[in-house]
Amino acid sequence: MILNMNKWYNRKKRLEQLEKHVSVTRTARFGFNFCAESDKIHRVNRHFDTIATRYDLMNTILSAGIHYAWKRKAIETLMIKPKHRVLDVCGGTGDMAGLSASITGEKGLSVVYDINRKMIRQGEKKSLKGVTFVQGDAECLSFPDDSFDSISIGFGIRNVTHLETGFKEIFRVLKKGGTMCCLEFSKPDNTIFRYLYDLYSFKVMPLIGGLITGSKEAYTAFPESIRAFPLPGELSLILQKIGFKEIKIKKLTNGIAVIHSGRK
Ligand SMILES: C[S@@+](CC[C@H](N)C(=O)[O-])C[C@H]1O[C@@H](n2cnc3c(N)ncnc32)[C@H](O)[C@@H]1O
């Protein structure tokens, strides 16, 4: 039996994710559905409240542990040095900030910035050496201009209501010459692989998510939001418009995940 799994959005619909569309319609995407622009942040927060205690376990099960390798590769693009100040926006339970802290050392700084208290609490429990947690909204980072040598954002920008505002904030608090990386899910290149990935995403993921976190819905909106998100070429244009230079795209695992890196 061949199932029709083609749920990947076309360019027009993918760009509905962008600020212009959000501010004109006063609606924002939550998975395949729309919600009020002002409500998205609360829905995202409720989503992470539901899954926070099982978030790390779910990542490891659903990606068969590959997410650790992806995060390592993303942090490598930042070219962090000892004593550097590094920020991880939408940093959740601190995996990427932990990797950065292992390079910045005692004289450096590695900060997780996340809006969800429960995700932060889970991260704090991991006692990651050299990592500091700050709670706040990625759309208004609570740091002065030009504060950090490097900034990462991993699997976070999809959740931010005004995508460009999130990147503008990253640009603002990054030092001139500083490096940025954005790790995000995307569309696999190979058609057969994509079909199998779709099958896995829409049939298996919600089942496992339901069993482990008790919320099948949380893992239904997740694959949907990936299919509605701008593709790498589209995202790099947005970064370019904001002012990032030397933008590079690195596809991982046939394009399931993509790293955009750049410099201020
Ligand atoms: C999918 S998790 C990624 C966590 C971590 N970066 C990782 O890769 O494991 C997304 C995180 O973004 C956070 N988040 C969502 N919207 C946010 C916002 N507007 N400001 C700050 N954090 C936000 C969530 O609370 C959640 O911890």
The ligand as an SDF file (V2000), in Angstrom:
LIG
                    3D

 27 29  0  0  0  0  0  0  0  0999 V2000
   13.0540   22.0020   20.1760 C   0  0  0  0  0  0  0  0  0  0  0  0
   13.6440   22.8080   21.5990 S   0  0  0  0  0  0  0  0  0  0  0  0
   15.3850   22.9110   21.2700 C   0  0  0  0  0  0  0  0  0  0  0  0
   16.2140   22.8820   22.5200 C   0  0  0  0  0  0  0  0  0  0  0  0
   17.7100   22.7790   22.2920 C   0  0  0  0  0  0  0  0  0  0  0  0
   18.1960   23.8900   21.4970 N   0  0  0  0  0  0  0  0  0  0  0  0
   18.0720   21.4790   21.6340 C   0  0  0  0  0  0  0  0  0  0  0  0
   18.4840   21.5040   20.4880 O   0  0  0  0  0  0  0  0  0  0  0  0
   17.9290   20.4350   22.2590 O   0  0  0  0  0  0  0  0  0  0  0  0
   13.1230   24.4660   21.3570 C   0  0  0  0  0  0  0  0  0  0  0  0
   13.3370   25.3380   22.5590 C   0  0  0  0  0  0  0  0  0  0  0  0
   13.0270   26.6730   22.1830 O   0  0  0  0  0  0  0  0  0  0  0  0
   12.4110   27.3070   23.2850 C   0  0  0  0  0  0  0  0  0  0  0  0
   11.6650   28.4650   22.7840 N   0  0  0  0  0  0  0  0  0  0  0  0
   10.5690   28.4560   21.9970 C   0  0  0  0  0  0  0  0  0  0  0  0
   10.1660   29.7120   21.7190 N   0  0  0  0  0  0  0  0  0  0  0  0
   11.0260   30.5320   22.3520 C   0  0  0  0  0  0  0  0  0  0  0  0
   11.1550   31.9390   22.4440 C   0  0  0  0  0  0  0  0  0  0  0  0
   10.3040   32.7670   21.8350 N   0  0  0  0  0  0  0  0  0  0  0  0
   12.1780   32.4440   23.1660 N   0  0  0  0  0  0  0  0  0  0  0  0
   13.0560   31.6380   23.7960 C   0  0  0  0  0  0  0  0  0  0  0  0
   12.9800   30.2860   23.7500 N   0  0  0  0  0  0  0  0  0  0  0  0
   11.9870   29.7390   23.0370 C   0  0  0  0  0  0  0  0  0  0  0  0
   11.5580   26.2300   23.9170 C   0  0  0  0  0  0  0  0  0  0  0  0
   11.2130   26.5350   25.2370 O   0  0  0  0  0  0  0  0  0  0  0  0
   12.4640   25.0120   23.7660 C   0  0  0  0  0  0  0  0  0  0  0  0
   13.2530   24.8130   24.8910 O   0  0  0  0  0  0  0  0  0  0  0  0
  1  2  1  0
  2  3  1  0
  2 10  1  0
  3  4  1  0
  4  5  1  0
  5  6  1  0
  5  7  1  0
  7  8  2  0
  7  9  1  0
 10 11  1  0
 11 12  1  0
 11 26  1  0
 12 13  1  0
 13 14  1  0
 13 24  1  0
 14 15  1  0
 14 23  1  0
 15 16  2  0
 16 17  1  0
 17 18  1  0
 17 23  2  0
 18 19  1  0
 18 20  2  0
 20 21  1  0
 21 22  2  0
 22 23  1  0
 24 25  1  0
 24 26  1  0
 26 27  1  0
M  CHG  2   2   1   9  -1
M  END
$$$$
